[in-house]
């Protein structure tokens, strides 16, 4: 037992490794859900503009003004705890950031010549949006996804720490922190280990996002 055992005699390293699967599953699905809906909403707002754009962006502003973790707490309190509702709550939290980034790119690119030429040729709006403009605004969306992944992992850990996220017997780093706080003086490794892994994952994906952004800037 390289990292020792918990109060039930379970190997801490094994639980951390299993908890990493949960963290990556929640992060991947939540970011995918938020990204898909956010990109569609942002594309519609940025491409068509006008009153529709104003309405969508005011809605996104209202969502961003509401603290994300507070929304997640309220969501799982109403609809129940568990991995499914945790993913849905975190996914909804990430929609506004994807929508705003996508909208910004579409507003910029819809005035470019290649888009005007496509309109003259009679290409449909849907095809212009997702076959012509979307590939050119993909880079900042990838950066946002990387940052969003680390945020999703941290949010899941916070919810699980409060007992409103992943439920036993599924292991979660946040729940491990909650269970270990009573034994921090007796078994400090039980508390330190999941905290270190949460920190490494969050920092790793933040650095990945920064690296992608720097690479994009150099290419431009």
C-alpha positions in Angstrom: 0.0 0.0 0.0 2.2 2.9 -1.2 -0.2 5.6 0.0 -1.6 3.6 2.9 -5.2 2.5 3.5 -8.3 4.3 4.6 -10.4 3.7 7.7 -12.0 0.7 6.2 -8.6 -0.8 5.2 -9.1 0.0 1.4 -6.0 0.8 -0.6 -5.8 4.6 -1.1 -3.8 4.4 -4.3 -6.4 2.0 -5.9 -9.2 4.3 -4.9 -7.4 7.4 -6.3 -6.8 5.5 -9.6 -10.5 4.5 -9.7 -11.5 8.1 -8.8 -9.5 9.4 -11.7 -11.8 7.5 -14.1 -14.8 9.2 -12.5 -13.1 12.6 -12.7 -12.2 12.2 -16.4 -15.7 10.8 -17.2 -17.4 13.7 -15.5 -15.1 16.2 -17.1 -15.3 14.8 -20.6 -19.1 14.4 -20.8 -19.8 17.7 -19.0 -17.5 19.7 -21.3 -18.9 17.9 -24.3 -22.5 18.7 -23.3 -21.6 22.3 -22.5 -19.6 22.6 -25.7 -22.2 21.3 -28.0 -25.0 23.4 -26.7 -22.8 26.5 -26.2 -21.4 26.3 -29.7 -24.8 26.0 -31.3 -26.2 28.9 -29.2 -23.2 31.1 -29.8 -23.2 30.3 -33.5 -26.8 31.3 -33.9 -26.4 34.5 -31.9 -23.2 35.6 -33.7 -24.3 34.7 -37.2 -27.9 36.1 -37.2 -27.3 39.0 -34.7 -30.1 41.5 -34.0 -32.8 40.9 -31.4 -32.0 37.2 -31.3 -28.4 37.9 -30.4 -29.4 40.4 -27.7 -31.9 37.9 -26.2 -29.4 35.0 -26.2 -26.6 37.1 -24.8 -28.7 38.6 -22.0 -29.7 35.0 -21.1 -26.0 33.9 -21.1 -25.1 37.0 -19.0 -27.8 36.1 -16.4 -26.4 32.5 -16.2 -22.9 33.8 -15.8 -24.0 36.2 -13.1 -25.3 33.3 -11.1 -22.4 31.5 -9.2 -21.8 28.2 -11.0 -21.2 26.1 -8.0 -24.3 27.5 -6.3 -26.3 26.6 -9.4 -24.9 23.1 -9.3 -25.8 22.8 -5.6 -29.3 23.9 -6.2 -29.7 21.6 -9.2 -28.6 18.4 -7.5 -30.6 19.4 -4.4 -33.7 19.6 -6.5 -33.2 16.7 -8.9 -31.2 14.4 -6.7 -27.5 13.5 -6.2 -25.6 11.1 -8.4 -23.2 11.1 -11.3 -25.8 11.8 -14.0 -27.2 15.0 -12.3 -23.7 16.1 -11.4 -22.7 15.9 -15.1 -25.8 17.7 -16.2 -25.3 20.5 -13.7 -21.7 21.0 -14.6 -22.5 20.9 -18.3 -25.1 23.6 -17.9 -22.6 25.7 -16.0 -20.2 25.6 -18.9 -22.6 26.6 -21.7 -22.2 30.4 -21.4 -18.4 30.5 -21.8 -18.6 28.3 -24.9 -21.5 30.5 -26.3 -19.6 33.8 -25.8 -16.4 32.5 -27.4 -18.2 31.0 -30.4 -20.4 34.2 -30.8 -17.3 36.4 -30.9 -15.7 34.2 -33.6 -18.8 34.1 -35.7 -19.3 37.9 -35.5 -15.8 38.4 -36.8 -15.8 35.8 -39.6 -19.3 36.4 -41.0 -18.0 39.6 -42.6 -15.1 37.9 -44.3 -15.0 37.6 -48.1 -15.2 33.8 -48.1 -18.6 34.0 -46.3 -19.9 36.7 -48.6 -18.9 34.6 -51.6 -20.7 31.6 -50.1 -23.9 33.6 -49.7 -23.7 34.9 -53.3 -23.4 31.3 -54.5 -26.6 30.4 -52.6 -25.1 28.3 -49.9 -27.5 27.7 -47.0 -27.0 29.5 -43.7 -26.6 26.2 -41.9 -23.8 25.1 -44.2 -22.1 28.5 -44.0 -22.2 28.4 -40.2 -20.8 24.9 -39.7 -18.9 24.1 -42.8 -17.3 27.4 -43.5 -17.1 29.5 -40.3 -17.0 26.9 -37.6 -13.6 25.3 -38.6 -12.0 28.8 -38.5 -13.2 29.5 -34.9 -12.3 26.0 -33.6 -9.0 26.9 -31.9 -10.3 29.2 -29.1 -13.1 26.6 -28.5 -10.5 23.9 -27.9 -8.7 26.2 -25.5 -12.0 26.8 -23.7 -12.7 23.1 -23.6 -9.3 22.4 -21.9 -10.0 25.1 -19.3 -13.5 23.9 -18.9 -12.3 20.3 -18.2 -10.2 21.4 -15.3 -13.1 23.5 -14.0 -15.5 20.5 -14.3 -13.1 18.2 -12.4 -12.8 20.8 -9.6 -16.6 21.3 -9.5 -17.2 17.6 -9.3 -14.7 17.3 -6.4 -16.4 20.2 -4.6 -19.9 18.7 -5.0 -18.7 15.3 -3.9 -16.9 16.8 -0.9 -20.2 18.3 0.2 -21.9 14.9 -0.3 -24.0 16.1 -3.3 -21.9 14.6 -6.1 -20.7 11.1 -6.7 -22.2 8.7 -4.2 -20.8 5.5 -2.7 -19.7 2.9 -3.8 -18.3 4.9 -6.7 -15.0 6.6 -5.6 -14.5 10.3 -5.9 -11.5 12.5 -5.0 -13.8 15.0 -3.4 -15.6 12.4 -1.3 -12.2 10.9 -0.3 -11.3 14.3 1.1 -14.5 14.5 3.0 -14.1 11.0 4.5 -10.4 11.6 5.4 -10.8 14.9 7.3 -11.5 13.1 10.5 -8.2 11.2 10.2 -5.9 14.0 9.1 -3.8 13.9 12.2 -3.7 10.1 12.3 -3.3 9.4 8.6 -2.3 12.6 6.7 -1.5 10.7 3.5 -5.2 9.8 3.2 -6.1 13.5 2.9 -3.0 14.8 1.1 -3.0 12.2 -1.8 -6.4 13.0 -3.3 -5.8 16.8 -2.9 -2.5 16.5 -4.8 -4.1 14.6 -7.6 -6.9 17.2 -7.9 -4.3 19.9 -8.0 -2.2 18.2 -10.7 -5.2 17.5 -13.0 -6.5 21.1 -12.7 -3.0 22.7 -13.2 -2.2 20.2 -16.0 -5.2 21.1 -18.1 -4.8 24.8 -17.4 -1.3 24.6 -18.6 -2.5 22.7 -21.7 -5.0 25.4 -22.5 -2.3 28.1 -22.1 0.0 26.1 -24.3 -2.6 25.8 -27.1 -3.4 29.5 -26.8 0.3 30.4 -27.1 0.7 28.1 -30.1 -2.3 29.7 -31.7 -0.9 33.2 -31.1 2.5 32.3 -32.7 0.8 30.8 -35.8 -1.3 34.0 -36.2 
